[in-house]
């Protein structure tokens, strides 16, 4: 078996971005409720897209099951908060509840990965989407037939607590995926994405890395689901397991550019701002306009925004006679 001798680069992201983290902490004190809600949505889609890209973007196994893990993380957190408020569960700090919900997602994703990751291509995408639908229907059946309830009521949290919860989940998703991308783990996932058969031929345990990558992605998606749950006083399966959470992370990654970790970040910012602008300016038609714009972007910018920027850089470099890797690197 080949030994990976990968030199893991020092993670500069923590010290170099510490001022950004500090800036993020003061946002609730300088932004109005409206702009704070917009920022929350940006962080939500940013974290979901980064987490989705970590597995699907690197291995090219397109998962459309994100809604299952987001919804489970949301519902587990909501149910625990509801039951602890009623005195049925032991009260725990919110971060501990989020950790428990994430670990449940991790375990379930391991089981699902064992059963599904032998399938490739469009069949894997369809199967994972089916899992998301089954998860939603399963929770609805449980509530109607077993508990005799419909939905879950949560304690009221102030907007600052909601913001910090979402910010924490986004930071965790960014840091975890950044560290793992630079490790042997990330190298193995990239090799699987380039050519899985070749990766297996040189000794990469492709099944193991695919399953673990899928589980890590699901865990981070579930963490954001739990963090986002406290935004609502009431949650129910239809909204918790919305198909938006399955499709939009993929759309956002394509919009920004799937070839780089910065693509999902840029895509999340662009789509969130565009969606909010269209919702305000064209209240009755914004979904149609947004859909048409996304189709045009995919048709005319197949490599996303970062791909367009990179191609412009290459044209500029050729005209100026400079082809430095630093100039072309994004």
Backbone bond lengths (Angstrom), bond angles and torsions (degrees), N, CA, C in turn:
res aa  C-N    CA-C-N  psi(-1)  N-CA   C-N-CA  omega(-1)  CA-C   N-CA-C  phi
1 X - - - 1.471 - - 1.529 109.38 -
2 X 1.298 115.84 134.41 1.455 119.56 -179.53 1.514 111.06 -70.37
3 X 1.325 114.72 141.92 1.461 120.67 177.14 1.515 108.61 -98.74
4 X 1.308 117.09 125.33 1.466 121.81 178.22 1.513 108.95 -78.54
5 X 1.296 116.64 118.88 1.460 120.43 175.25 1.518 107.70 -108.25
6 X 1.278 114.09 78.96 1.462 120.66 -175.79 1.508 108.88 -104.13
7 X 1.285 116.06 121.24 1.454 119.94 177.41 1.513 108.87 -82.52
8 X 1.302 115.88 111.28 1.456 120.48 -178.85 1.515 108.70 -77.70
9 X 1.305 116.18 122.68 1.455 120.49 -179.28 1.512 110.61 -68.82
10 X 1.316 116.88 148.20 1.467 118.24 175.00 1.513 109.84 -60.08
11 X 1.304 116.46 139.31 1.462 121.06 -177.33 1.521 109.21 -82.61
12 X 1.345 114.44 92.89 1.459 118.04 -178.68 1.512 112.45 -73.98
13 X 1.350 115.35 -12.43 1.463 118.95 -170.57 1.520 112.96 -60.77
14 X 1.326 117.97 -30.65 1.457 119.18 -175.32 1.524 111.75 -71.66
15 X 1.374 118.92 -55.03 1.451 116.83 179.81 1.515 113.77 -70.78
16 X 1.360 116.71 -38.15 1.455 118.22 -175.28 1.521 112.55 -70.84
17 X 1.327 117.21 -24.90 1.462 120.40 -178.87 1.512 112.46 -104.16
18 X 1.327 117.28 9.47 1.460 119.37 -177.15 1.520 111.14 -62.41
19 X 1.349 116.92 -33.40 1.461 118.67 178.83 1.524 111.11 -69.20
20 X 1.355 116.27 -30.00 1.464 119.40 177.80 1.521 110.46 -71.67
21 X 1.334 116.16 -39.66 1.456 119.49 177.47 1.520 109.87 -62.13
22 X 1.349 115.99 -43.13 1.460 119.66 177.78 1.512 111.44 -63.06
23 X 1.345 116.21 -37.59 1.463 120.06 177.79 1.518 110.41 -65.53
24 X 1.349 116.52 -39.26 1.457 120.27 178.26 1.511 112.25 -62.52
25 X 1.335 117.12 -32.31 1.463 120.65 -178.02 1.521 112.40 -67.90
26 X 1.334 117.15 -28.08 1.467 118.65 -175.96 1.530 112.47 -92.77
27 X 1.332 117.09 -2.36 1.463 120.14 -178.50 1.535 113.70 -54.01
28 X 1.348 119.48 -42.89 1.474 118.47 -179.04 1.520 114.02 -62.52
29 X 1.329 116.84 -19.22 1.461 120.01 -177.05 1.529 112.76 -92.42
30 X 1.335 117.44 -11.77 1.463 119.15 -177.63 1.532 112.79 -120.34
31 X 1.341 117.30 -10.01 1.459 120.59 -179.56 1.524 110.97 -106.67
32 X 1.318 115.27 149.49 1.465 120.15 174.08 1.526 109.29 -72.84
33 X 1.333 116.59 170.10 1.463 120.76 -179.60 1.533 111.26 -60.32
34 X 1.335 115.86 -37.35 1.465 119.00 -178.88 1.528 111.15 -64.59
35 X 1.327 116.91 -51.62 1.460 119.83 -178.59 1.522 111.70 -67.28
36 X 1.311 116.56 -29.37 1.461 119.63 176.61 1.532 110.14 -67.70
37 X 1.329 116.58 -37.76 1.470 119.59 177.77 1.527 111.12 -67.22
38 X 1.339 116.91 -36.92 1.466 120.38 176.36 1.524 110.12 -63.98
39 X 1.328 116.52 -43.45 1.460 120.84 179.19 1.526 110.92 -63.24
40 X 1.332 116.95 -38.14 1.468 120.25 177.00 1.525 110.99 -60.56
41 X 1.328 116.36 -41.98 1.461 119.58 -179.62 1.525 111.22 -67.22
42 X 1.323 116.69 -37.06 1.465 119.62 176.50 1.525 110.02 -61.59
43 X 1.330 116.63 -46.02 1.465 120.91 179.43 1.526 111.25 -63.55
44 X 1.327 116.23 -38.51 1.462 120.25 178.47 1.523 110.93 -59.16
45 X 1.331 116.57 -54.67 1.464 119.72 -176.55 1.516 111.69 -71.18
46 X 1.316 116.80 -29.44 1.460 119.82 176.24 1.522 110.34 -62.53
47 X 1.332 116.57 -49.00 1.468 120.75 -178.49 1.526 111.40 -65.16
48 X 1.334 117.02 -43.69 1.463 119.85 -179.92 1.526 111.36 -63.94
49 X 1.326 116.70 -39.27 1.465 120.21 -178.50 1.522 111.62 -70.93
50 X 1.332 116.92 -40.95 1.462 120.25 176.74 1.527 110.38 -61.74
51 X 1.324 115.64 -44.40 1.467 120.43 -178.89 1.524 110.95 -65.47
52 X 1.335 116.78 -41.35 1.467 120.77 177.96 1.524 110.55 -64.72
53 X 1.323 116.25 -44.00 1.464 121.22 -177.86 1.521 111.70 -64.67
54 X 1.335 117.22 -31.29 1.462 120.12 -178.42 1.526 111.07 -57.26
55 X 1.317 117.43 -39.82 1.467 119.58 177.76 1.526 111.74 -96.42
56 X 1.318 117.25 -59.42 1.463 120.42 -172.20 1.520 112.47 -70.22
57 X 1.335 117.27 -38.92 1.449 119.94 -179.76 1.517 112.99 -68.85
58 X 1.326 116.93 -33.34 1.461 120.79 -177.03 1.525 112.18 -86.66
59 X 1.322 117.86 -39.25 1.465 120.56 -177.83 1.522 113.07 -92.46
60 X 1.339 116.04 -16.13 1.463 122.95 -176.12 1.531 112.16 65.86
61 X 1.305 115.86 23.61 1.460 121.68 167.49 1.527 106.77 -94.17
62 X 1.313 117.31 100.41 1.461 121.25 -172.90 1.526 109.54 -76.74
63 X 1.320 115.26 109.61 1.465 121.10 178.35 1.525 109.82 -95.14
64 X 1.313 115.67 130.08 1.466 121.79 173.90 1.523 110.27 -114.45
65 X 1.318 115.24 28.89 1.457 120.36 -179.36 1.507 114.49 -107.88
66 X 1.329 117.29 14.41 1.469 120.36 -177.11 1.520 112.29 -58.74
67 X 1.332 116.86 -32.96 1.468 120.08 -179.26 1.521 111.57 -60.65
68 X 1.334 117.20 -32.55 1.468 120.07 179.25 1.522 110.59 -63.10
69 X 1.318 117.15 -45.87 1.465 120.75 -176.26 1.527 111.54 -76.85
70 X 1.333 116.46 -36.76 1.464 119.48 175.25 1.522 109.71 -62.58
71 X 1.337 116.41 -48.17 1.460 120.58 -178.72 1.510 112.99 -63.70
72 X 1.336 117.32 -39.58 1.464 119.99 178.83 1.524 111.09 -66.24
73 X 1.337 116.25 -42.96 1.461 118.99 176.94 1.513 111.80 -60.83
74 X 1.339 115.24 -42.12 1.464 120.50 178.94 1.524 110.95 -64.98
75 X 1.321 116.34 -46.50 1.466 120.35 -174.47 1.524 112.18 -71.21
76 X 1.319 117.18 -39.41 1.467 119.89 178.44 1.525 110.29 -61.92
77 X 1.335 115.81 -45.53 1.466 120.14 178.94 1.525 110.87 -63.32
78 X 1.332 116.18 -45.75 1.466 120.39 -178.75 1.526 111.40 -62.71
79 X 1.324 117.21 -44.15 1.464 120.81 -179.43 1.527 111.39 -64.15
80 X 1.328 116.12 -40.74 1.465 118.58 -179.62 1.527 110.55 -65.81
81 X 1.323 116.53 -42.79 1.463 119.80 179.09 1.521 110.84 -63.67
82 X 1.332 116.75 -40.57 1.460 120.71 179.16 1.527 111.01 -63.85
83 X 1.318 116.72 -48.38 1.460 120.40 -176.70 1.527 112.44 -70.67
84 X 1.322 117.35 -34.18 1.471 119.09 176.95 1.523 110.73 -69.48
85 X 1.342 117.37 -33.49 1.466 120.36 176.25 1.524 111.20 -66.20
86 X 1.328 116.64 -29.34 1.467 121.06 177.92 1.526 112.68 -86.58
87 X 1.320 116.76 -3.73 1.460 120.09 178.98 1.508 114.61 86.94
88 X 1.348 117.75 7.39 1.462 120.81 -179.35 1.528 112.85 -83.87
89 X 1.335 116.93 -27.71 1.461 122.04 177.97 1.521 109.05 -117.98
90 X 1.321 115.20 155.33 1.454 119.94 176.75 1.533 109.38 -69.38
91 X 1.327 118.81 127.82 1.467 120.42 178.29 1.529 111.09 -61.84
92 X 1.311 116.06 133.28 1.458 122.09 178.87 1.520 109.38 -130.64
93 X 1.336 118.17 152.83 1.467 120.10 174.42 1.528 110.13 -60.19
94 X 1.313 115.70 146.65 1.461 120.33 -178.09 1.534 112.78 -54.51
95 X 1.349 120.43 -43.72 1.472 119.16 178.97 1.526 113.32 -58.09
96 X 1.330 117.92 -35.00 1.466 120.56 178.69 1.526 110.52 -68.27
97 X 1.330 116.55 -40.82 1.470 120.34 177.78 1.531 110.01 -62.73
98 X 1.329 116.28 -42.21 1.464 120.43 178.69 1.523 110.98 -63.40
99 X 1.323 116.46 -39.57 1.465 120.42 178.18 1.526 110.80 -62.86
100 X 1.329 116.69 -43.98 1.464 120.83 179.18 1.530 111.18 -62.29
101 X 1.337 116.33 -44.03 1.469 120.12 178.64 1.528 111.02 -62.05
102 X 1.334 116.32 -39.22 1.467 120.71 179.46 1.521 111.28 -65.70
103 X 1.324 116.55 -40.98 1.466 120.48 -179.76 1.527 111.39 -66.99
104 X 1.332 116.67 -36.52 1.470 119.74 175.52 1.529 109.90 -61.54
105 X 1.328 116.59 -43.72 1.463 120.63 177.15 1.521 111.37 -61.81
106 X 1.322 116.17 -41.24 1.467 120.83 179.66 1.529 109.99 -59.87
107 X 1.328 116.43 -47.25 1.457 120.53 -179.74 1.521 112.99 -63.70
108 X 1.331 116.63 -44.05 1.465 120.15 178.74 1.528 111.36 -64.50
109 X 1.331 116.08 -38.62 1.465 119.67 179.87 1.525 111.28 -66.57
110 X 1.326 117.35 -33.83 1.468 119.63 175.30 1.525 110.61 -60.61
111 X 1.335 115.72 -44.59 1.467 120.34 -179.98 1.528 110.75 -65.59
112 X 1.340 116.05 -45.67 1.468 120.19 179.72 1.526 110.43 -63.79
113 X 1.336 116.01 -41.45 1.457 119.97 179.30 1.518 112.88 -61.33
114 X 1.321 116.54 -40.82 1.466 120.41 177.44 1.525 111.52 -58.96
115 X 1.328 115.91 -34.67 1.467 120.50 -175.37 1.525 113.51 -87.72
116 X 1.337 117.69 -23.55 1.469 119.56 -169.74 1.520 115.29 -114.48
117 X 1.324 118.61 -23.63 1.460 119.65 -169.51 1.525 114.23 -79.40
118 X 1.326 116.80 7.86 1.466 119.61 169.03 1.532 110.37 -83.25
119 X 1.330 114.91 -12.81 1.464 121.10 -178.79 1.525 108.57 -94.88
120 X 1.326 116.94 145.32 1.459 120.64 -178.22 1.528 110.48 -124.89
121 X 1.333 113.91 169.87 1.456 121.22 170.81 1.514 114.35 66.32
122 X 1.327 114.54 -146.80 1.457 121.30 -175.01 1.523 111.47 -63.03
123 X 1.327 116.60 -27.70 1.466 119.64 -179.24 1.527 111.20 -67.20
124 X 1.327 116.24 -36.54 1.467 119.73 176.98 1.522 110.17 -67.01
125 X 1.333 117.23 -41.80 1.467 120.98 179.24 1.527 110.79 -61.48
126 X 1.335 116.51 -45.15 1.469 120.19 -179.94 1.523 110.65 -65.13
127 X 1.328 116.56 -41.73 1.463 120.34 -178.79 1.524 111.47 -63.32
128 X 1.329 117.22 -43.58 1.468 119.52 -179.56 1.524 111.57 -67.80
129 X 1.328 116.91 -35.27 1.464 118.83 175.48 1.524 110.20 -64.94
130 X 1.321 116.47 -39.44 1.461 120.11 176.42 1.516 112.28 -61.58
131 X 1.321 117.09 -36.35 1.468 121.11 177.70 1.525 110.45 -63.30
132 X 1.340 116.33 -39.85 1.469 119.98 178.17 1.525 110.96 -63.39
133 X 1.329 116.55 -40.90 1.470 120.44 178.76 1.525 110.36 -65.51
134 X 1.322 116.49 -43.85 1.468 120.83 179.52 1.527 110.83 -62.82
135 X 1.337 117.00 -39.43 1.471 120.45 178.91 1.523 110.69 -61.10
136 X 1.329 116.78 -44.46 1.462 120.60 179.04 1.526 111.31 -63.05
137 X 1.324 116.28 -45.93 1.466 120.22 -179.60 1.524 111.31 -66.97
138 X 1.338 115.79 -34.27 1.456 119.64 179.07 1.518 112.48 -65.05
139 X 1.333 116.33 -41.95 1.468 119.94 178.26 1.523 110.26 -66.85
140 X 1.333 117.18 -40.62 1.473 119.94 177.21 1.528 110.97 -61.60
141 X 1.323 117.19 -44.13 1.467 120.89 179.23 1.524 110.55 -62.08
142 X 1.338 116.51 -42.93 1.465 120.99 -179.68 1.529 110.81 -59.48
143 X 1.324 115.69 -44.19 1.464 118.89 -178.46 1.530 111.53 -67.60
144 X 1.306 116.61 -43.14 1.469 119.51 -175.70 1.527 111.55 -73.56
145 X 1.330 116.93 -46.31 1.462 120.99 -172.70 1.527 113.94 -87.91
146 X 1.321 117.88 -33.12 1.468 120.61 -173.14 1.528 111.84 -99.66
147 X 1.325 116.28 -54.82 1.470 119.27 -175.27 1.522 112.63 -91.14
148 X 1.342 117.31 -18.83 1.458 120.07 -178.64 1.509 113.74 68.01
149 X 1.330 116.92 26.05 1.465 121.73 -179.66 1.521 109.20 -119.21
150 X 1.308 114.92 174.60 1.455 121.21 175.17 1.515 107.75 -142.29
151 X 1.324 116.99 105.25 1.450 120.75 -179.55 1.514 112.75 85.72
152 X 1.326 114.57 178.40 1.463 122.17 -175.96 1.517 109.47 -136.95
153 X 1.319 116.01 135.07 1.460 121.53 176.69 1.523 109.32 -98.92
154 X 1.333 115.60 133.72 1.460 121.25 -177.88 1.515 110.78 -111.57
155 X 1.336 116.92 155.38 1.463 119.98 169.42 1.530 109.56 -61.87
156 X 1.307 116.67 152.96 1.465 121.38 -179.41 1.524 109.73 -80.70
157 X 1.340 116.49 128.30 1.461 122.69 175.96 1.526 108.43 -113.27
158 X 1.325 116.63 143.56 1.460 119.65 178.64 1.524 109.72 -74.46
159 X 1.323 116.19 162.21 1.465 121.91 -173.53 1.521 112.47 -63.15
160 X 1.331 117.92 -32.05 1.467 120.12 179.06 1.524 110.95 -66.08
161 X 1.333 116.89 -42.49 1.466 120.43 178.44 1.524 110.72 -62.69
162 X 1.330 116.46 -41.71 1.464 120.65 178.40 1.521 109.97 -62.00
163 X 1.326 116.42 -45.06 1.462 120.40 -179.42 1.524 111.18 -61.17
164 X 1.326 117.21 -48.01 1.463 120.20 -178.55 1.523 111.32 -64.50
165 X 1.325 117.26 -34.49 1.461 120.80 177.49 1.525 110.83 -63.64
166 X 1.325 116.27 -45.88 1.463 121.02 179.25 1.526 110.61 -67.94
167 X 1.334 117.13 -40.70 1.460 121.29 178.34 1.524 110.82 -60.46
168 X 1.327 116.90 -43.55 1.463 120.99 179.42 1.524 111.08 -61.11
169 X 1.327 116.97 -44.94 1.468 120.52 179.84 1.526 111.08 -63.24
170 X 1.335 116.99 -39.60 1.463 120.68 179.31 1.524 111.05 -66.27
171 X 1.332 117.18 -41.44 1.463 120.80 178.49 1.524 111.21 -64.59
172 X 1.323 116.43 -42.56 1.468 120.13 178.52 1.529 110.08 -61.61
173 X 1.327 117.09 -44.84 1.466 120.72 179.59 1.523 110.75 -60.89
174 X 1.329 116.84 -43.25 1.460 120.39 -178.99 1.524 111.65 -66.40
175 X 1.329 116.72 -46.31 1.461 120.51 -177.26 1.527 111.57 -67.33
176 X 1.329 117.00 -45.15 1.468 120.24 -178.49 1.526 110.82 -62.90
177 X 1.323 117.36 -47.53 1.463 119.58 -178.48 1.527 111.46 -68.28
178 X 1.327 118.02 -35.17 1.462 120.77 178.33 1.522 110.84 -64.73
179 X 1.319 116.76 -46.26 1.467 120.81 179.84 1.527 111.02 -63.76
180 X 1.326 116.64 -45.58 1.467 119.78 -177.15 1.524 111.88 -69.76
181 X 1.318 117.85 -33.97 1.469 120.44 177.86 1.519 111.32 -61.06
182 X 1.323 117.54 -32.10 1.459 121.65 -177.04 1.528 112.81 -88.84
183 X 1.295 116.77 3.33 1.461 121.54 -175.92 1.527 110.88 -104.67
184 X 1.326 115.05 -179.68 1.467 121.81 174.08 1.527 110.84 -57.01
185 X 1.316 115.93 -35.55 1.466 122.34 178.80 1.524 110.10 -58.57
186 X 1.333 115.90 -51.83 1.456 120.33 -179.47 1.516 112.50 -63.00
187 X 1.341 116.59 -38.43 1.461 120.28 178.01 1.523 110.62 -61.51
188 X 1.326 116.33 -42.77 1.465 120.37 179.54 1.526 111.24 -62.99
189 X 1.336 117.50 -42.35 1.467 120.42 178.95 1.527 111.33 -64.04
190 X 1.332 116.70 -39.57 1.469 119.55 178.62 1.526 111.09 -66.44
191 X 1.330 116.51 -38.40 1.465 120.09 177.62 1.523 110.96 -63.68
192 X 1.325 116.66 -39.43 1.469 120.68 176.72 1.524 110.02 -62.21
193 X 1.328 116.40 -41.47 1.457 120.40 179.30 1.517 113.06 -65.49
194 X 1.334 117.17 -35.86 1.465 120.79 179.91 1.526 111.32 -72.37
195 X 1.326 116.33 -48.91 1.468 120.87 177.86 1.522 108.15 -165.67
196 X 1.305 116.19 103.08 1.462 120.13 -175.30 1.523 111.87 -64.35
197 X 1.324 116.93 -39.50 1.464 119.66 -179.24 1.525 111.07 -64.94
198 X 1.335 116.34 -40.66 1.464 119.67 178.10 1.522 110.94 -66.46
199 X 1.339 116.73 -38.97 1.465 120.44 178.00 1.523 110.72 -61.36
200 X 1.332 116.47 -43.60 1.464 120.03 178.48 1.522 110.72 -65.40
201 X 1.327 116.88 -35.42 1.466 121.39 -178.29 1.525 111.77 -64.81
202 X 1.333 117.51 -33.68 1.467 120.04 -179.18 1.522 112.25 -91.74
203 X 1.325 117.47 7.65 1.459 119.66 171.05 1.505 116.62 107.06
204 X 1.327 118.66 6.52 1.462 120.58 178.20 1.528 108.91 -77.58
205 X 1.313 116.79 129.41 1.467 121.49 176.15 1.527 107.42 -78.40
206 X 1.320 115.91 83.94 1.464 120.73 -171.03 1.526 112.41 -63.03
207 X 1.314 117.26 -39.82 1.469 119.79 -179.36 1.521 110.74 -61.40
208 X 1.309 116.35 -45.26 1.469 120.69 -178.76 1.517 111.35 -62.01
209 X 1.339 116.92 -46.92 1.458 119.57 -176.89 1.527 111.65 -69.56
210 X 1.322 117.35 -36.25 1.467 119.67 177.77 1.529 110.82 -63.61
211 X 1.314 116.10 -45.81 1.467 119.89 -178.12 1.520 110.74 -64.59
212 X 1.334 116.82 -44.72 1.468 119.87 179.98 1.524 111.10 -67.03
213 X 1.340 117.15 -39.86 1.462 119.92 177.89 1.516 111.84 -63.37
214 X 1.311 116.14 -41.81 1.465 121.57 177.08 1.524 110.56 -61.82
215 X 1.338 116.72 -41.75 1.465 121.23 -178.55 1.526 111.80 -68.83
216 X 1.330 117.28 -39.87 1.470 120.36 177.93 1.525 109.95 -63.94
217 X 1.324 116.88 -44.11 1.464 121.01 177.82 1.524 110.80 -59.44
218 X 1.331 116.85 -45.78 1.468 121.27 179.51 1.521 111.62 -63.83
219 X 1.321 116.77 -38.67 1.463 120.90 179.49 1.528 111.06 -61.94
220 X 1.333 116.78 -44.36 1.460 120.67 -179.20 1.527 111.51 -69.78
221 X 1.319 116.71 -36.48 1.467 120.11 175.85 1.523 110.25 -65.12
222 X 1.333 116.71 -41.72 1.463 120.81 177.00 1.512 112.54 -64.18
223 X 1.339 116.22 -35.67 1.468 120.06 177.00 1.521 110.74 -61.30
224 X 1.332 116.77 -43.88 1.459 119.48 178.30 1.519 110.82 -67.36
225 X 1.333 117.66 -37.18 1.462 119.99 176.67 1.512 111.76 -59.11
226 X 1.334 116.58 -45.89 1.458 120.30 177.95 1.515 112.51 -64.67
227 X 1.336 116.39 -40.87 1.463 120.55 -179.82 1.521 111.33 -65.01
228 X 1.324 116.15 -34.99 1.464 120.68 -177.41 1.523 112.30 -80.28
229 X 1.327 117.30 -16.96 1.469 120.38 -175.53 1.524 112.54 -61.53
230 X 1.335 116.79 -33.45 1.463 119.52 -174.81 1.527 112.20 -74.53
231 X 1.332 116.50 -2.13 1.468 119.31 175.46 1.525 110.81 -71.58
232 X 1.331 117.05 -22.36 1.458 121.20 -172.26 1.528 111.21 -110.52
233 X 1.330 117.37 142.35 1.470 119.43 171.99 1.524 112.08 -79.21
234 X 1.350 115.33 -16.46 1.467 119.92 -177.94 1.528 108.55 -149.27
235 X 1.329 116.73 134.06 1.465 120.76 177.37 1.523 109.04 -129.59
236 X 1.318 115.49 149.16 1.462 120.92 176.47 1.531 108.22 -142.43
237 X 1.338 117.57 161.04 1.464 121.02 -169.17 1.520 115.29 -57.22
238 X 1.330 117.85 -38.34 1.464 119.69 -175.72 1.524 111.89 -59.40
239 X 1.321 117.02 -44.52 1.465 120.42 179.68 1.524 111.48 -79.27
240 X 1.326 117.81 -36.16 1.467 120.91 -178.11 1.522 111.50 -65.18
241 X 1.335 116.98 -35.72 1.463 121.80 -178.08 1.528 111.30 -107.63
242 X 1.318 117.11 31.20 1.460 121.43 -179.10 1.530 110.86 -56.93
243 X 1.327 116.37 140.34 1.468 120.58 179.64 1.523 112.29 -65.43
244 X 1.335 117.87 -15.02 1.469 120.36 175.02 1.521 110.63 -55.33
245 X 1.323 116.39 -38.03 1.461 120.65 -177.63 1.527 112.17 -71.93
246 X 1.321 117.21 -15.02 1.463 120.69 175.27 1.522 111.95 -89.89
247 X 1.340 116.65 -40.80 1.457 120.15 -172.00 1.530 113.65 -91.60
248 X 1.338 117.46 -39.81 1.464 118.89 -173.61 1.526 114.20 -63.95
249 X 1.344 120.80 -37.93 1.471 117.77 175.58 1.528 112.78 -57.07
250 X 1.335 117.23 -38.26 1.461 120.11 177.47 1.526 110.85 -68.35
251 X 1.331 116.77 -43.02 1.467 121.04 179.19 1.525 110.64 -62.78
252 X 1.326 116.55 -43.53 1.464 121.47 -179.70 1.521 110.63 -62.52
253 X 1.333 116.83 -41.69 1.461 120.62 179.21 1.522 110.76 -64.00
254 X 1.332 117.61 -42.76 1.460 120.95 177.21 1.521 111.23 -65.03
255 X 1.321 116.69 -37.68 1.461 121.25 179.76 1.523 111.02 -63.59
256 X 1.321 116.70 -46.93 1.459 119.91 -178.96 1.509 113.11 -77.32
257 X 1.312 116.94 -35.64 1.461 121.83 -176.83 1.514 110.43 126.00
258 X 1.324 116.38 114.67 1.466 120.63 -174.50 1.519 112.90 -77.75
259 X 1.326 117.82 -10.09 1.457 120.04 -176.00 1.509 115.20 -80.33
260 X 1.320 118.17 -4.41 1.462 121.34 -177.22 1.513 109.57 -142.97
261 X 1.338 115.67 151.47 1.463 120.19 177.25 1.521 110.97 -65.31
262 X 1.343 116.85 -22.52 1.458 120.11 179.92 1.529 112.25 -79.41
263 X 1.338 116.88 -15.13 1.452 119.99 177.52 1.519 113.26 -60.03
264 X 1.351 118.73 -50.89 1.464 119.57 177.17 1.522 113.49 -60.16
265 X 1.329 117.08 -34.15 1.464 120.25 179.48 1.526 110.05 -65.84
266 X 1.324 115.79 -49.86 1.466 120.17 179.55 1.524 110.76 -64.24
267 X 1.326 116.41 -41.87 1.459 120.30 179.89 1.515 112.76 -62.62
268 X 1.340 116.69 -40.19 1.469 120.64 179.49 1.520 111.13 -63.91
269 X 1.322 116.64 -42.05 1.464 120.41 179.58 1.527 110.34 -65.81
270 X 1.335 115.99 -47.53 1.459 120.56 -177.19 1.528 111.48 -63.82
271 X 1.332 116.96 -47.01 1.461 119.52 -176.55 1.523 111.46 -67.74
272 X 1.325 117.34 -40.02 1.468 120.47 -179.29 1.521 110.98 -63.46
273 X 1.336 116.49 -45.39 1.467 120.21 -179.93 1.529 111.16 -67.93
274 X 1.339 116.10 -41.38 1.463 119.88 178.91 1.521 110.78 -64.21
275 X 1.314 116.68 -43.48 1.463 121.10 179.53 1.522 111.10 -62.35
276 X 1.326 116.55 -41.96 1.460 120.04 -178.87 1.522 111.03 -68.28
277 X 1.344 116.73 -40.62 1.466 119.82 178.84 1.531 110.90 -63.39
278 X 1.322 116.56 -46.05 1.463 120.06 -179.40 1.523 111.37 -65.92
279 X 1.326 116.73 -35.42 1.468 120.10 179.72 1.522 111.26 -64.32
280 X 1.334 116.34 -36.96 1.463 120.71 -179.92 1.532 111.06 -79.38
281 X 1.339 116.64 -43.59 1.463 120.44 -174.67 1.529 113.01 -79.30
282 X 1.335 116.94 -33.03 1.467 120.97 -177.24 1.527 108.60 -132.85
283 X 1.310 115.22 71.37 1.466 121.02 -170.23 1.525 112.99 -57.33
284 X 1.339 117.57 -37.15 1.462 120.38 -173.79 1.526 113.21 -92.08
285 X 1.327 117.11 -13.11 1.464 119.44 -174.23 1.524 112.90 -125.76
286 X 1.332 117.11 6.19 1.462 118.01 -169.02 1.528 112.57 -65.11
287 X 1.333 118.92 -32.02 1.465 120.47 179.68 1.529 111.25 -68.15
288 X 1.335 116.43 -38.46 1.468 120.19 177.76 1.521 110.03 -66.00
289 X 1.331 116.28 -47.22 1.467 120.53 -179.64 1.522 110.29 -62.29
290 X 1.323 116.64 -43.43 1.462 120.72 -179.96 1.526 110.55 -61.68
291 X 1.328 116.67 -42.65 1.461 120.08 179.20 1.517 112.40 -62.28
292 X 1.341 116.59 -43.88 1.465 120.87 179.10 1.526 110.48 -62.98
293 X 1.334 117.01 -43.62 1.463 120.57 179.57 1.523 111.44 -61.99
294 X 1.311 117.02 -41.28 1.466 120.28 -179.96 1.526 111.17 -65.58
295 X 1.336 116.81 -39.73 1.464 120.19 177.33 1.524 110.38 -62.38
296 X 1.337 117.01 -43.95 1.467 121.13 179.33 1.523 111.33 -63.22
297 X 1.327 116.01 -40.09 1.465 119.74 179.65 1.523 110.74 -63.52
298 X 1.331 116.88 -44.42 1.466 120.55 -179.82 1.531 110.64 -64.88
299 X 1.346 116.96 -37.64 1.458 120.58 -178.54 1.522 112.27 -70.58
300 X 1.334 116.67 -43.12 1.460 120.27 -172.54 1.528 113.56 -101.72
301 X 1.329 117.27 -12.17 1.465 120.69 174.68 1.526 108.88 -132.76
302 X 1.337 117.86 68.07 1.470 120.24 -175.23 1.521 113.58 -62.34
303 X 1.328 117.34 -23.26 1.464 120.59 178.19 1.523 112.46 -95.29
304 X 1.332 116.94 8.28 1.451 120.71 177.21 1.520 113.40 78.79
305 X 1.310 114.61 -176.34 1.462 120.57 -177.83 1.521 111.16 -64.68
306 X 1.332 117.08 -42.76 1.462 119.65 179.47 1.520 111.30 -64.70
307 X 1.328 116.97 -35.33 1.458 119.90 176.70 1.516 111.51 -63.98
308 X 1.334 116.58 -39.17 1.460 120.95 177.47 1.523 110.52 -64.74
309 X 1.340 116.43 -43.78 1.467 120.36 178.88 1.523 110.49 -61.75
310 X 1.329 115.90 -43.05 1.464 119.89 -178.91 1.519 111.39 -64.39
311 X 1.340 117.16 -40.85 1.462 119.95 178.96 1.521 110.92 -65.20
312 X 1.334 117.12 -37.02 1.465 120.42 176.79 1.524 110.47 -65.30
313 X 1.322 116.20 -38.97 1.465 119.90 177.70 1.526 111.00 -62.97
314 X 1.335 115.82 -41.05 1.461 119.77 -179.58 1.521 110.95 -64.90
315 X 1.340 116.54 -40.93 1.464 119.97 177.70 1.524 110.16 -62.84
316 X 1.339 116.36 -44.45 1.461 120.58 179.00 1.521 110.62 -62.99
317 X 1.337 116.09 -40.56 1.461 120.07 -178.55 1.525 111.09 -64.76
318 X 1.339 116.75 -40.44 1.462 119.86 179.61 1.523 111.27 -66.20
319 X 1.347 115.76 -40.32 1.463 119.27 179.94 1.516 111.74 -66.87
320 X 1.327 116.46 -36.12 1.461 120.36 -178.12 1.518 112.41 -88.29
321 X 1.335 116.57 -7.18 1.460 119.91 179.96 1.498 114.11 79.72
322 X 1.332 117.93 13.07 1.459 122.03 179.80 1.520 108.67 -110.75
323 X 1.307 115.58 125.77 1.468 120.55 178.20 1.511 110.40 -127.82
324 X 1.314 115.84 36.89 1.467 120.35 179.27 1.516 110.68 -63.41
325 X 1.343 117.43 136.79 1.467 119.91 176.89 1.518 112.59 -57.33
326 X 1.337 116.11 -32.23 1.459 119.25 -179.99 1.521 111.12 -66.78
327 X 1.322 114.98 -31.79 1.458 118.73 -179.77 1.520 110.87 -71.35
328 X 1.339 115.62 -35.41 1.454 119.69 -175.90 1.504 112.84 -90.50
329 X 1.304 117.63 -12.47 1.461 120.20 -175.79 1.518 111.08 -77.95
330 X 1.330 115.82 137.54 1.463 121.75 176.85 1.499 107.86 -118.90
